[in-house]
Amino acid sequence: MIGSEIKDDKFNEVLDLLENLLEEGENRLIFIPESYQNAIKIIEKLEFKDRLFPELAVLLEGKTVPDEEIYNTFFKDDKKIKDKIKNLCSFKEILEKNLKTLKKRRMLLEKTFKELNQKKNLRKH
């Protein structure tokens, strides 16, 4: 089976569904949305990672060991992970700086807005 065509008599439309969106049940086809299939794949990957490093998952969840110690224990010799962690740390710093800048701009805009409202109210009286 490559796919299936389903005709909707009410709206006079024909739906083309690919095989990967259909699951065969007993005497019927069951439509499974692609978003649901993607979610299942993500969950399976996460569960697989937990099975690979169950100790790591427990340590990260409970925060019983500092992040730096976990990094040194598990990843200190892996250059790819080391580089990714450095890049993520740099990215985090950039985001934090941008957030501070945006907060300052927001405060200035709020102040300006209040001043404009006060001037507007003074003109009305």
Secondary structure, DSSP 8 states (H G I E B T S, - for coil): --EEEEEETTTTEEEEEEGGGEEEETTEEEE--HHHHHHHHHHHHHHHHHHH-HHHHHHHHHT-S-HHHHHHHHTTT-HHHHHHHHHHHHHHHHHHHHHHHHHHHHHHHHHHHHHHHHHHHHHH-
